[in-house]
Amino acid sequence: MSTKISVVIPLYNKAATIADALRSVVAQRYAPHEIIVVDDGSTDDSAAVVEQLGIAGLQLIRQANGGVSRARNRGVEAATGELVAFLDGDDCWEEGFLGEIASLAADYPAAGLYCTAFHIVADGRLTPAPCPSERGIVSDFFGSSAHRYIAIPSASAVRREAFIAVGGFPAGMKIGEDLYLWILLARRYAVAFSPLRAVRYSREAENRSTTIYTPEKSPYSFEELYDPTAPLDEREFVARAALGKALILVAKGDDEAARSAIDTFSYTKTYSRTLLKVKALLRLPKRWRQPLLNGYNRLAWLIAKKGL
């Protein structure tokens, strides 16, 4: 009996890209059990584009804007498949993605999270993201994630029962919400990975999402998720997530969030460079922070593309 995979797509103002994302789902050689699009209060024509495509069996759910976590959670609530695969409205799957997820689920039924490698789309070209080269259960998710990507939403699927058991995405959290969920899942379940590059992740979309960021209204934080008694690799992973988020927030002028992250995660050795960047931006006038961070990130991306 084949595994039923539900596809959940959170949608907010992606009228220009959602059609391509949905076409990549319809083109899968392993057909999805269902496609659920949750329109999170879009103010453009995103929902109309979805309707105009006329995809048979697609379920379009509309809700007031509540953020990507609430949108994904709503989609999982409506899903009836054993697995739920997430796809953002800017990204696309290669035609073998769902088939590889189904194969991973068959080979490793005890896992709670299934992931594949992916390409980054930026500057009109594809760049392979640094990912593991081995297929199977990731022996140490937290340690293996230190300098490689194992899980991103558009290249991941979860067992629905595992998702429900850990509480889903943190409602109201808009930055780092995926890492928050991966931590909860990896603490309780195995993570299975495939090196097949079956996803195209849009870096341009990532940059836009941070540009339009509005303050979060969420009871969840990495500070409360932090466990000082956890193994070092897990503590370092939480520090990575928290400081990466703090770097975005301090650039937006949120000094309180930056200081909280510095106080809690100053122990990090693996991500000491990110910690230093947060501290450095905190000392600068707020109007300087975002331009400087944008310039740094642009330079770092150019260097990374050259393999340096």
Wavefront OBJ file of the C-alpha trace (Angstrom):
o trace
v 0.000 0.000 0.000
v 1.475 3.350 -1.035
v 2.033 6.161 1.433
v -0.493 8.992 1.240
v 1.313 12.331 1.129
v -0.614 15.557 1.678
v 0.937 18.753 0.310
v 0.531 21.937 2.356
v 1.399 25.320 0.846
v 1.203 28.484 2.985
v 0.401 31.460 0.773
v 0.926 35.149 1.383
v 1.284 37.603 -1.503
v 2.942 35.182 -3.925
v 0.823 35.884 -7.011
v 3.923 35.978 -9.228
v 5.259 32.558 -8.206
v 2.462 30.371 -6.826
v 1.441 29.015 -10.237
v 4.926 27.595 -10.869
v 4.998 26.091 -7.372
v 1.657 24.356 -7.911
v 2.596 23.149 -11.379
v 5.641 21.468 -9.861
v 3.327 19.604 -7.478
v 0.967 18.491 -10.239
v 3.969 17.287 -12.290
v 5.138 14.835 -9.601
v 5.576 11.266 -10.805
v 4.335 10.134 -7.372
v 0.933 11.791 -7.162
v 0.075 13.650 -3.938
v -2.875 12.411 -1.910
v -4.177 15.995 -1.734
v -3.045 19.591 -2.164
v -3.984 22.143 0.483
v -3.224 25.835 -0.020
v -3.740 28.109 2.987
v -4.087 31.734 1.941
v -2.889 33.713 4.945
v -4.744 36.948 4.272
v -3.005 37.831 0.999
v -3.577 41.386 -0.240
v -2.639 40.599 -3.853
v -4.169 38.170 -6.377
v -2.545 35.041 -4.938
v -5.805 33.246 -4.138
v -7.305 34.181 -7.511
v -4.273 32.708 -9.294
v -4.746 29.444 -7.404
v -8.422 29.291 -8.343
v -7.749 30.104 -12.003
v -5.403 27.119 -12.320
v -8.387 24.827 -11.782
v -6.391 21.996 -10.215
v -8.738 19.091 -9.505
v -9.164 18.308 -5.819
v -7.123 21.269 -4.609
v -8.421 22.684 -1.329
v -8.020 26.435 -0.842
v -8.413 27.610 2.741
v -8.641 31.322 3.497
v -7.785 32.812 6.876
v -6.941 36.205 8.343
v -3.225 36.940 8.330
v -1.599 35.123 11.223
v 1.842 34.237 9.933
v 3.398 31.252 8.226
v 3.321 28.997 11.318
v -0.431 29.317 11.746
v -0.948 28.819 8.007
v 1.068 25.599 7.936
v -0.611 24.334 11.111
v -4.024 24.995 9.587
v -3.033 23.009 6.537
v -1.874 20.048 8.618
v -5.144 20.132 10.555
v -7.030 19.732 7.276
v -4.669 17.081 5.891
v -5.618 13.404 5.828
v -2.369 11.869 4.558
v 0.110 9.904 6.648
v 2.850 12.335 5.631
v 2.654 16.074 5.075
v 5.080 17.686 2.634
v 5.550 21.447 2.836
v 6.189 23.740 -0.117
v 6.511 27.519 0.019
v 4.858 29.538 -2.705
v 8.213 30.740 -4.095
v 9.850 27.327 -4.409
v 9.490 24.373 -6.775
v 9.949 20.614 -6.697
v 11.642 18.459 -9.289
v 9.289 15.751 -10.527
v 10.893 13.043 -8.385
v 10.607 14.786 -4.997
v 7.480 13.114 -3.610
v 8.630 9.754 -4.929
v 11.870 10.045 -2.995
v 9.995 11.103 0.147
v 7.722 8.046 -0.204
v 10.785 5.839 -0.690
v 12.419 7.251 2.439
v 9.224 6.656 4.418
v 9.091 3.044 3.240
v 12.752 2.440 4.065
v 12.717 4.247 7.430
v 9.188 4.038 8.841
v 10.250 5.037 12.376
v 11.447 8.472 11.302
v 9.379 11.559 12.027
v 11.039 13.900 9.523
v 12.094 13.195 5.914
v 14.313 15.574 3.924
v 16.181 15.868 0.637
v 19.036 17.986 -0.659
v 18.195 21.054 -2.731
v 19.452 23.743 -5.066
v 19.470 27.448 -4.207
v 18.041 29.740 -6.879
v 19.791 33.123 -6.883
v 21.016 35.566 -9.511
v 19.389 33.482 -12.231
v 21.377 30.332 -11.542
v 21.242 27.133 -9.489
v 23.780 26.542 -6.738
v 23.865 23.236 -4.826
v 23.318 23.811 -1.124
v 25.849 22.147 1.196
v 24.091 18.961 2.307
v 25.073 15.449 3.454
v 26.058 12.989 0.751
v 24.721 9.876 2.495
v 21.187 8.501 2.282
v 19.548 7.150 5.411
v 18.964 8.010 9.043
v 21.016 11.019 10.136
v 23.080 9.735 13.038
v 23.339 13.104 14.790
v 20.906 15.653 13.404
v 22.152 18.532 15.535
v 25.851 17.906 14.995
v 25.425 17.090 11.317
v 23.574 20.387 10.794
v 26.488 22.509 12.011
v 27.831 23.375 8.553
v 25.329 21.661 6.254
v 21.629 21.867 5.474
v 19.563 18.836 6.383
v 16.044 20.255 6.657
v 14.307 23.253 5.126
v 10.494 23.426 4.797
v 10.223 23.067 1.013
v 12.499 20.010 1.020
v 10.888 18.253 3.992
v 7.916 16.114 4.941
v 6.727 15.097 8.400
v 4.724 12.208 9.735
v 1.438 13.846 10.614
v 1.179 11.994 13.929
v 4.682 13.160 14.914
v 3.837 16.730 13.931
v 0.753 16.675 16.140
v 2.629 15.015 18.999
v 5.200 17.848 19.238
v 2.634 20.626 18.775
v 3.396 21.749 15.216
v 4.995 25.019 14.191
v 5.213 27.699 16.928
v 2.164 29.894 16.327
v 3.054 33.524 15.694
v 6.754 32.880 15.071
v 7.786 34.141 11.626
v 11.568 33.792 11.666
v 13.182 30.504 12.655
v 9.846 28.716 13.015
v 11.104 25.801 10.927
v 14.225 25.328 13.066
v 12.036 25.419 16.173
v 9.967 22.505 14.829
v 13.015 20.530 13.665
v 14.422 20.752 17.198
v 11.204 19.371 18.697
v 11.043 16.552 16.144
v 14.740 15.610 16.316
v 14.546 15.352 20.110
v 11.921 12.588 19.813
v 12.219 11.010 16.358
v 14.780 9.882 13.822
v 15.442 12.087 10.796
v 15.848 10.473 7.355
v 17.713 12.227 4.545
v 18.283 11.758 0.821
v 21.075 13.499 -1.144
v 18.819 13.668 -4.220
v 18.583 17.369 -5.138
v 14.866 17.452 -5.792
v 13.975 21.014 -4.745
v 14.629 24.533 -6.006
v 14.736 26.942 -3.073
v 14.464 30.645 -3.941
v 16.971 32.822 -2.116
v 15.314 35.908 -3.595
v 12.135 34.936 -1.762
v 14.080 34.631 1.497
v 15.437 38.130 1.071
v 11.980 39.551 0.413
v 10.505 37.867 3.471
v 13.030 39.484 5.804
v 12.505 42.853 4.145
v 8.755 42.848 4.847
v 9.101 41.408 8.339
v 6.711 42.740 10.978
v 7.129 42.148 14.736
v 6.117 38.723 15.959
v 3.340 38.101 18.437
v 4.214 34.706 19.806
v 4.662 33.049 23.204
v 7.374 30.853 21.698
v 11.087 31.624 21.705
v 14.420 29.837 21.429
v 15.251 31.031 24.913
v 12.400 28.985 26.382
v 13.255 26.049 24.110
v 16.864 26.007 25.319
v 17.772 23.115 27.636
v 21.074 23.675 29.496
v 21.285 19.931 30.277
v 21.017 18.854 26.618
v 24.022 17.474 24.705
v 26.422 20.096 23.376
v 25.485 19.604 19.705
v 21.835 20.251 20.488
v 22.664 23.364 22.507
v 24.807 24.640 19.650
v 21.988 24.070 17.152
v 19.571 26.064 19.328
v 22.196 28.810 19.562
v 22.501 28.826 15.769
v 18.763 29.281 15.352
v 18.472 31.934 18.052
v 21.462 34.018 16.978
v 20.559 33.812 13.295
v 17.156 35.187 14.174
v 18.647 37.821 16.494
v 20.869 39.013 13.643
v 17.794 39.764 11.532
v 15.967 41.399 14.416
v 18.811 43.625 15.566
v 19.169 44.867 11.988
v 15.489 45.853 12.237
v 16.211 47.752 15.451
v 15.008 45.198 18.010
v 17.689 45.707 20.651
v 15.756 43.798 23.311
v 15.671 40.609 21.225
v 19.386 40.933 20.480
v 20.333 41.347 24.137
v 18.186 38.382 25.160
v 19.891 36.131 22.604
v 23.352 37.358 23.602
v 22.650 36.710 27.283
v 21.305 33.191 26.723
v 23.564 31.907 23.956
v 26.924 33.533 24.659
v 28.294 30.030 25.358
v 28.409 29.115 21.648
v 31.699 28.194 20.064
v 30.424 26.895 16.727
v 28.471 30.088 15.976
v 30.714 32.626 17.675
v 30.948 34.589 14.414
v 27.179 35.132 14.369
v 27.309 36.137 18.027
v 29.979 38.737 17.243
v 27.912 40.122 14.364
v 24.874 40.553 16.635
v 27.032 42.321 19.223
v 28.626 44.540 16.579
v 25.301 45.625 15.044
v 23.895 46.323 18.492
v 26.589 48.961 19.014
v 25.791 50.782 15.762
v 23.126 53.406 15.030
v 19.944 51.642 13.933
v 19.887 53.308 10.519
v 23.270 51.756 9.636
v 22.500 48.187 10.599
v 20.392 46.850 7.729
v 22.543 48.288 4.915
v 25.692 46.903 6.517
v 24.159 43.468 7.070
v 22.830 43.376 3.503
v 26.282 44.227 2.157
v 27.950 41.584 4.311
v 25.452 38.906 3.283
v 25.829 39.768 -0.376
v 29.615 39.491 -0.163
v 29.392 36.215 1.779
v 27.053 34.758 -0.837
v 29.394 35.703 -3.691
v 32.330 34.117 -1.878
v 30.316 30.954 -1.139
v 29.321 30.589 -4.806
v 33.004 30.581 -5.739
v 33.635 27.777 -3.271
v 35.775 29.898 -0.972
l 1 2 3 4 5 6 7 8 9 10 11 12 13 14 15 16 17 18 19 20 21 22 23 24 25 26 27 28 29 30 31 32 33 34 35 36 37 38 39 40 41 42 43 44 45 46 47 48 49 50 51 52 53 54 55 56 57 58 59 60 61 62 63 64 65 66 67 68 69 70 71 72 73 74 75 76 77 78 79 80 81 82 83 84 85 86 87 88 89 90 91 92 93 94 95 96 97 98 99 100 101 102 103 104 105 106 107 108 109 110 111 112 113 114 115 116 117 118 119 120 121 122 123 124 125 126 127 128 129 130 131 132 133 134 135 136 137 138 139 140 141 142 143 144 145 146 147 148 149 150 151 152 153 154 155 156 157 158 159 160 161 162 163 164 165 166 167 168 169 170 171 172 173 174 175 176 177 178 179 180 181 182 183 184 185 186 187 188 189 190 191 192 193 194 195 196 197 198 199 200 201 202 203 204 205 206 207 208 209 210 211 212 213 214 215 216 217 218 219 220 221 222 223 224 225 226 227 228 229 230 231 232 233 234 235 236 237 238 239 240 241 242 243 244 245 246 247 248 249 250 251 252 253 254 255 256 257 258 259 260 261 262 263 264 265 266 267 268 269 270 271 272 273 274 275 276 277 278 279 280 281 282 283 284 285 286 287 288 289 290 291 292 293 294 295 296 297 298 299 300 301 302 303 304 305 306 307 308
